[in-house]
Amino acid sequence: MVKALKGKMLMCDVAYEQQAQQAMQQRKKQIGKDIESHWVEVEKQKMVEYDEKMRAKLEQEYKLKQSNAKDISEQLESFKLNFIK
């Protein structure tokens, strides 16, 4: 009788430990997923910021090139007029 009781208590302890370990594994998985999703969001935000900086830089370069092209065109026109005179 005492042996049976000890055996049942041991089985109960084992079952409880298994449940605790399963709960811990599920919690670890959830924390891992949360961390991963956080870093995905951080990376997305960094990409958006980088895209905005690149867009601004490219727009500035485009405007500079347009301005240079306009200046060159005006200089060429001025040169043509002076050359004709």
Secondary structure per residue as TSV (DSSP state, phi and psi in degrees):
chain	resnum	aa	ss	phi	psi
A	1	M	-	360.0	-45.1
A	2	V	H	-66.4	-39.3
A	3	K	H	-62.2	-43.2
A	4	A	H	-63.8	-41.2
A	5	L	H	-65.1	-44.5
A	6	K	H	-63.2	-40.0
A	7	G	H	-63.2	-43.0
A	8	K	H	-66.7	-38.9
A	9	M	H	-65.4	-40.5
A	10	L	H	-63.2	-44.2
A	11	M	H	-62.0	-39.7
A	12	C	H	-64.7	-43.4
A	13	D	H	-62.6	-41.7
A	14	V	H	-62.9	-45.9
A	15	A	H	-61.9	-42.2
A	16	Y	H	-63.1	-43.7
A	17	E	H	-62.6	-40.6
A	18	Q	H	-61.9	-43.5
A	19	Q	H	-62.8	-41.6
A	20	A	H	-63.5	-42.0
A	21	Q	H	-66.1	-39.9
A	22	Q	H	-64.3	-42.4
A	23	A	H	-62.2	-41.0
A	24	M	H	-64.5	-42.6
A	25	Q	H	-63.0	-43.2
A	26	Q	H	-63.0	-40.5
A	27	R	H	-64.9	-42.3
A	28	K	H	-61.4	-43.0
A	29	K	H	-61.7	-43.5
A	30	Q	H	-65.3	-42.0
A	31	I	H	-63.3	-41.9
A	32	G	H	-60.8	-42.4
A	33	K	H	-64.1	-41.4
A	34	D	H	-62.9	-43.1
A	35	I	H	-63.6	-44.9
A	36	E	H	-61.3	-45.2
A	37	S	H	-65.3	-35.1
A	38	H	H	-62.2	-46.8
A	39	W	H	-68.3	-32.5
A	40	V	H	-62.8	-43.5
A	41	E	H	-64.5	-40.5
A	42	V	H	-62.2	-43.9
A	43	E	H	-65.0	-40.2
A	44	K	H	-61.1	-43.3
A	45	Q	H	-63.7	-41.2
A	46	K	H	-63.1	-39.7
A	47	M	H	-65.7	-40.1
A	48	V	H	-62.8	-45.2
A	49	E	H	-62.6	-41.8
A	50	Y	H	-63.1	-43.6
A	51	D	H	-60.8	-41.4
A	52	E	H	-63.8	-42.6
A	53	K	H	-64.2	-43.1
A	54	M	H	-64.9	-41.3
A	55	R	H	-61.2	-44.5
A	56	A	H	-63.7	-41.8
A	57	K	H	-64.0	-44.3
A	58	L	H	-65.8	-39.3
A	59	E	H	-62.7	-41.1
A	60	Q	H	-64.5	-43.6
A	61	E	H	-63.0	-40.5
A	62	Y	H	-62.9	-45.2
A	63	K	H	-62.6	-39.9
A	64	L	H	-63.9	-43.0
A	65	K	H	-65.4	-40.0
A	66	Q	H	-62.7	-43.1
A	67	S	H	-63.6	-43.4
A	68	N	H	-63.1	-42.0
A	69	A	H	-63.4	-39.7
A	70	K	H	-65.4	-43.4
A	71	D	H	-62.1	-43.9
A	72	I	H	-62.9	-42.3
A	73	S	H	-62.2	-43.4
A	74	E	H	-65.4	-39.7
A	75	Q	H	-65.2	-40.0
A	76	L	H	-64.0	-43.8
A	77	E	H	-62.7	-43.1
A	78	S	H	-63.2	-41.9
A	79	F	H	-62.4	-41.8
A	80	K	H	-61.6	-44.9
A	81	L	H	-64.0	-42.1
A	82	N	H	-68.9	-34.6
A	83	F	H	-69.1	-37.6
A	84	I	H	-68.6	-37.2
A	85	K	-	-67.8	360.0
